[in-house]
Each structure stands twice: as structure tokens, then as C-alpha cells.
């Protein structure tokens, strides 16, 4: 499973470093969308931009994605051109933290009652194809995180575990 805590995992990043919004083929056809189109994903709380992947494996009235792949530039030590910062997206920006008011005006936490996680499983969205000049880059974008003082920059070549091989192959005395 790819989660934000796995962003620094070189092996997982080779498998995927960008999430897509999975949309049923029939739904996409009705909206004039094709595979790899960029769309605005809108809710009553805001909108984000991401790229779609057409599939038959989701309900035609449902869209699906891995949430938590999108990252702010500079977070997790990722380079500014990392796919997670430029093409990955987060639904967090369109998920409300409270439910709509009930008849008495009370609002409740919009979270799963068992885990406390944000309740994005029932988020109602609209998807709209982006203009051609808007495609290719996720939004919203925020100012880059600054590295803390005395923090070493991330290496260009990820080689975690290289020391294990050196130890294993070292001549024995």
C-alpha cells in the first residue's frame, strides 16, 4: 500500500509516484472524457485537479483514488520535480471536516466513527475536464516547504541497502 509515510521508500516510488482518479469507462464517455485527461474534482468544499484513468472496475456512479500520494513541494525531502508534487493530488482539500447542519443547526465531525479518519468515502464530487492550458499539473499548489537548518538535501540516487551488499560481499578474514 502506498501511503504518505511511504513517500521516501525508493521501491514504492518506482511502482507509482502519481495517483489517478479512477473513473468508469461509461461515465467518462458520458462526460466526454478519455483516458489520461486532466479534470477538476469539485465538491461543496473546493476543488482539486488530477489526471484520470478509465476502468471498468469501479461502480459507474463512483470514482476512486489512492489518497495521500500528492505532496507539497519540499515535503518528505522530495525534489521539486517529483511526480508526487506535480502530478499527484490530495482529496483533503475538498473534504469537509464537519457534516452539514441537521434540523437543529448542529454539525458533527465528518469522520469515521471507528478510526477517526476523515470520511472521504462518501464525498460527493463533480468532475469537469480541464482546459488544455490547465492540463499537466495538479492543483492546488502551495509554497515549497523549506528544509530545516542543517538538514542534508536528499540524494539524487536512492541507494538504501547498498551497505548491506558491501558487508555481504566483503572479503572475510
C-alpha positions in Angstrom: 0.0 0.0 0.0 1.3 3.4 -0.9 0.7 6.0 1.8 2.3 9.3 2.6 4.6 7.5 5.1 6.0 5.5 2.1 7.0 8.6 0.1 10.6 8.1 1.0 10.5 4.4 0.0 12.5 4.2 -3.2 11.0 0.8 -4.1 7.4 2.0 -3.8 8.1 5.2 -5.7 9.4 3.1 -8.6 6.0 1.4 -8.8 3.9 4.5 -8.6 4.5 8.1 -7.7 1.3 9.6 -9.1 -2.3 8.7 -8.2 -5.1 8.9 -10.8 -8.8 9.4 -10.3 -10.3 6.1 -11.5 -13.5 6.7 -13.5 -15.8 4.1 -15.1 -15.5 4.0 -18.9 -19.2 4.6 -19.4 -19.3 7.5 -17.0 -16.3 9.1 -18.7 -17.8 8.7 -22.2 -20.9 10.5 -21.0 -18.8 13.4 -19.8 -16.6 13.5 -23.0 -13.5 12.3 -21.1 -10.8 10.0 -22.4 -8.0 8.1 -20.6 -5.3 10.4 -19.1 -7.5 13.6 -19.3 -6.9 16.2 -16.6 -10.0 17.1 -14.7 -11.2 19.3 -11.9 -12.6 17.3 -9.0 -15.1 19.6 -7.3 -17.1 19.3 -4.0 -19.0 21.8 -2.0 -15.8 22.5 -0.1 -13.5 23.3 -3.0 -11.7 21.7 -6.0 -8.5 19.9 -6.9 -7.1 19.0 -10.2 -5.9 15.5 -11.2 -5.5 13.0 -14.0 -8.0 10.3 -14.7 -7.6 6.6 -15.5 -10.5 4.8 -17.2 -11.5 1.4 -15.8 -14.5 -0.9 -15.6 -13.6 -1.9 -12.1 -15.4 0.9 -10.2 -19.1 1.5 -10.0 -20.3 3.8 -12.7 -21.6 6.3 -10.0 -18.3 6.2 -8.1 -14.8 7.5 -8.6 -11.8 6.2 -6.7 -8.2 7.1 -6.0 -5.3 6.5 -3.6 -5.4 9.5 -1.4 -2.1 10.7 0.2 0.2 10.4 -2.8 0.1 14.1 -3.6 2.7 16.1 -1.6 3.6 19.7 -1.1 7.0 20.5 -2.8 9.8 20.0 -0.4 7.9 17.7 1.9 9.4 14.3 2.7 12.7 15.5 1.2 11.3 15.1 -2.4 12.8 17.1 -5.2 10.8 19.9 -6.7 10.2 18.0 -9.9 8.9 14.8 -8.1 5.7 13.4 -9.6 4.1 13.5 -6.1 4.4 17.3 -6.0 3.4 18.0 -9.6 1.0 15.3 -10.7 -0.2 13.6 -7.5 -3.2 15.1 -5.8 -4.9 15.1 -2.4 -8.6 15.0 -1.8 -8.1 16.5 1.6 -8.6 19.9 0.1 -12.2 19.1 -0.9 -13.3 17.1 2.2 -15.2 19.0 4.9 -14.3 18.4 8.5 -17.9 18.7 9.6 -21.2 17.3 8.4 -24.0 19.6 7.1 -26.1 21.1 9.8 -29.1 19.0 11.0 -32.6 20.4 11.5 -31.4 21.9 14.9 -28.4 23.5 13.4 -25.9 21.0 14.9 -22.9 19.9 13.0 -20.8 16.8 13.8 -17.3 15.7 13.0 -17.2 14.3 9.5 -15.0 11.3 10.5 -15.3 7.6 10.5 -16.7 6.6 14.0 -14.3 3.7 14.4 -11.0 5.0 13.2 -11.4 8.8 13.4 -10.1 9.1 9.8 -11.7 11.8 7.6 -14.8 10.4 6.0 -13.9 10.8 2.4 -15.6 7.5 1.5 -19.0 9.3 1.0 -17.7 12.5 -0.6 -19.9 13.7 -3.5 -17.9 15.2 -6.3 -18.3 16.5 -9.8 -15.6 16.0 -12.4 -15.1 18.5 -15.2 -12.5 18.3 -17.9 -9.7 21.0 -17.6 -8.9 23.4 -20.3 -5.9 22.4 -22.4 -3.7 25.0 -20.9 -4.6 23.8 -17.4 -3.5 20.2 -18.0 -0.3 18.5 -16.9 0.0 19.9 -13.4 -2.0 19.2 -10.2 -3.6 22.0 -8.2 -3.8 23.5 -5.7 -0.1 24.2 -5.4 1.4 25.8 -2.3 4.7 27.5 -1.4 7.5 25.0 -1.1 8.4 23.7 2.3 11.8 25.0 3.4 14.2 22.4 4.7 15.2 22.8 8.4 18.6 24.3 9.1 21.5 21.8 8.9 19.2 19.3 7.1 21.1 17.4 4.3 19.4 17.5 0.9 18.0 14.3 -0.5 20.5 12.3 -2.6 20.0 12.2 -6.4 20.5 8.4 -6.4 18.5 6.5 -3.8 20.6 3.5 -2.7 19.2 2.4 0.6 20.6 -1.0 1.4 23.8 -0.6 -0.6 25.8 -1.1 2.6 24.2 -4.5 3.2 25.6 -5.7 -0.1 29.1 -4.3 0.7 29.0 -6.1 4.0 27.8 -9.3 2.4 30.4 -9.3 -0.3 33.3 -8.0 1.8 36.3 -10.5 2.0 36.2 -12.4 5.2 39.3 -12.9 7.3 
